[in-house]
Amino acid sequence: MVTTSPPTTSPSTGGRLPLTPGRITALVIGVPICVALVANAGFSLLAPFAEGSYPVRYAAPAAARSLTMHSAGGQLTVKPTTGDRLTLSGTAHYSFIKSSVTEQTTGGDTTVTYHCVTLPSGNCGLDATAFIPAGLPVTASTDGGNASVSDISAPVTLSTGGGDLSADHIAKGPLSLSTDGGNVTASDITAPSFSASSGGGDIQASTVDSPAVTITTDGGNIQVTGVTTGKVSASTGGGDIYIAFATVPGNVHVTTSGGNITLVLPRGNTMYNVNSHTGGNNSDGLSTSTSSANVITATSGGGDITLRYA
């Protein structure tokens, strides 16, 4: 005879797992993250179908004597005008919620701001060109696009949160270019002072005739040619530095954490007071004197330093 035992069952829990402290923590952290990921994915899928644009036109009052322009994104261009009135034209782009442009002139200072609503995904930016009367100072910035300025005889400050910057034919006013990570290019600069900085991109400049030049990048290369200025300061977190002088410099200070340094100097009878610090130094044939007023200080954390005549 065959006998069977009754099946063994565990106590019923009503079909639900107990909320232990570990599970509660997982829910508190995981649910918001899952919701955010789903929402972001939804925005990304819908964004191309929810984009819009509209033209932007603005003419500043005749009393305007300076321009400050900021955009949450997009490409900015600054050009001269033969007229006596500051104007702005371009196209505004947005996703889901329409952006806005505000303009205000107080005491001759004109401010134009492009506002975007912060969303997980989407495209929002102002692609615009500002036309500037002669001598009118300009400060322009964008949070992420490229920006350029050309043929301006006035103080110019140009910055971007990560795009590239370019400047060409800038005179009379100080020129300042700053990007958090893009490249910087400049040419034909005769402003009283010229400064360029990047969070990690390369900086290139040619035909620079400013009394004071300051160039810094956190990691890119620096190349400057046709320099006819007396005072130059250049530094990079790890790239190479190449500077070619068209006239005798008075004070040069260059530093790189690990790249090579090359300074090309004009031929002549000028003596240089050279202070170099590196693992390798080549200044053979260069006329030097510790009492010279023409001072060159070059420091590299690991690369070579070369000082030579053109």
ABEGO torsion letter per residue (X at the ends): XBBBBBBBBBBBAGGBBBBBAAAAAAAAAAAAAAAAAAAAAAAAAAAAAABBBBBBBBBBBAABABBBBBBAEEBBBBBBBABABBBBBEBBBBBGBBBBBBBBBBGGBBBBBBBBBBBABEBBBBBBBBBBBBGBBBBBBBAABBBBBBGBBBBBBBBBAABBBBBBGBBGBBBBBBBAABBBBBBGBABABBBBBBAGBBBBBBGBBBABBBBBBAABBBBBBGBABABBBBBBAABBBBBBBABBBABBBBBBAABBBBBBBBBEABBBBBBBBBABBBABGBBBBAABABBBBBBBAABBBBBBBX
